[in-house]
Structure formats: C-alpha cells, structure tokens
Amino acid sequence: MESDKLFDHVENLAPGVLVSILTTALIPRSESLHAAPDFQWVMGNPFVTPVVFLVASYLTGVVVVLISRLIIDRCSRLTFRPWLLVLLHRRRFELTKRDYVNEYYGECLRNAEATASQVRVAEIQKRRQSGRLVRSAWIPASMLIWVSLQDGWWFRPFFELITFGAFVFLYAYSEVATFEACRREDFQFTYCKRAPR
C-alpha cells in the first residue's frame, strides 16, 4: 500500500531530523565543525543545503530505527510484553512462561494478518505503526534529556534510565493493543518448547 510506503519514509525521516538537530545542540560552538573551503559553496547554496540535510537526516533515521528496534524490541520481549499480555489477557494463555507467551503473540499476529479481513488488517497495521513511532522516539528523547540537563550532568544517567524504561513499557503496551486487534477466539496454537541451550 502507498500509505505504508509513505509511513516507512516518515518513520525514518522524523527521528533522523530530530537527532540531527539535537546533535548540533550538543556540539559546543567553539568546537563546531566548519566546512572545508572546497565545500563551503555547497553549504552556502540555498538549494543544495536542504537536500544534504534531508539526505543526512534520512540516513541517520535509518540507523536510529535499526538501533531502537534492536534494543527496545528485545527488552520488551524479555520484560514488559509477556507480563502485560498475561496480566490483561490471562484467559488466553494456557501457560504463563515468557517463551510461550511471546511465541503465542507472534503466531497470533501472523495468523491474523494472513486470514483476517482487510478492515482488521488495516487496524492491526495502524496499531503496529503507532508502536514503531513510540520505539523510534526513544533515541531523540534520550538526546533531548542530554541537551536539557547539560548543567546537571549527574542527573543524566537517572533520567536516561527512567526514559528507557518508560519507552520499553509504552512499546510493550502498544504490542498488547496490537494483540487485542488481531486475536481470535477460534485461534489454534501449538507451543513448540525450545530445547535447552
């Protein structure tokens, strides 16, 4: 769908723009990087400069999204997601083990996207997009705290930890909302227990 492709670009560009702006705020003016003489004409060109900024922001956003997905996804899967799913939908799970709950969630999501109506699939995609936006906002939010607390550097680790925990929790809750949109009472699930490592 065209709207999904547009959202993918927005998802990459938005955090990239924020990170680029916050990065310039973190660099002291006395240490600001100056363009080499051969490239000063590029930075001073009113047409080229916005293009360079957008391209750099987009590429930065791609990296931000990948890092956020790597860290937030894994932490959600190991902590808040299974706990919230069991807490809010206890009757849906025969077992409360983390691996079982996570596998049930993934299989239910795949089943719904493959067999549900277009209206329900659209709702599932909408809720997943909301979760992805929450996930992608973590690094810009962390940088904003770093910029805001430049005079109180001893508070930074404390607030950064709280921010990280809050984003993991919010992302896990968004996954629960996605589960609520795709779950079906007649869904059949067979749990394949993983072999011990």
C-alpha angles and dihedrals in degrees: 000000000000092000090056091051090049091050091052090057092046090048090056098039101045099058090039092057092047093048092048092052094045091047091058088050091054094052111087112238091236089057097041114138115248122207117250114255091253091057101039090094089058094052091046096049110105091212101041098043096063091047092051090047093050094047092047091046092049093051090046089050092053089056092045092051092049093049092046091049092049095050107028095042094051095044091048091050092050098042130012104017099066091038094052093044092054093042095052100031106028094148091061095063127070090192131031097208114129096235092049094049094047093047091048090051093051095045092047090051094049092046093051094048090050100044110019126100121270091254092055093044089052090052091049091051091048092054092045090052090053089053092049090053090052090049094048092050093063099085095044089049091050091050091048090056089049091052094044095050100047090125094046101047093157089067094053100086091048095051092041090055092048091048092050092049091048093052093047089051094047092048091049090051090051088055089052089052089052090050090053090054096050106033119112129195092224094051112131117209131182115196116220107201113220119240113250115261 
